[in-house]
Amino acid sequence: MSLIVNLRQLENRNLELGGDLPALDLALDLRDDMIRATQPLHYELEVEMLDDSLLIQGRLRLKLECQCVRCLKDFEYELELDPWVLHLPLEPLEDEEAVPIKNDCVDLTPRVREDILLRFPQHPVCNPECGGLKKAKVGKALKTAGKEESKPSAWAELNKLKL
Ligand SMILES: [Zn+2]
């Protein structure tokens, strides 16, 4: 199942669409290991027929499973496009953006996929304050390094006093 609008249903009135699009149908091409999308996309849309195009307004919501790039912890990220507005020219307009019409139907899925991917977090972080693994390790290393350095120098100071 895809997110399909039947133009016949739009002849006299606006069409309201609501539901869930399974992750398999949304088929996001994810090359990033830090983000997984296994849950369905939730949509609530109103579709309006204009002269040679469709106007779609509403919202999209998708829960992503992310891995924090700093601390590697798994966390859930809710991607929300609200409002989501799409102006969709229809065939046979001489427009690169025009979508094909098949059996009076238009498939919104490719455009939804495109816009969802554009809004993906670039570097998912579990929390803006996340210090991450690296920082914690570096901090510890600095502390121990400091101790090791201060020990001999303290002894050196004592030796100086004795002399
Ligand atoms: Zn984190």
Boltz pocket constraint, residues with backbone or C-beta under 6 A from the ligand:
constraints:
  - pocket:
      binder: B
      contacts: [[A, 68], [A, 69], [A, 70], [A, 71], [A, 72], [A, 73], [A, 125], [A, 126], [A, 127], [A, 130], [A, 131], [A, 132]]
      max_distance: 6.0
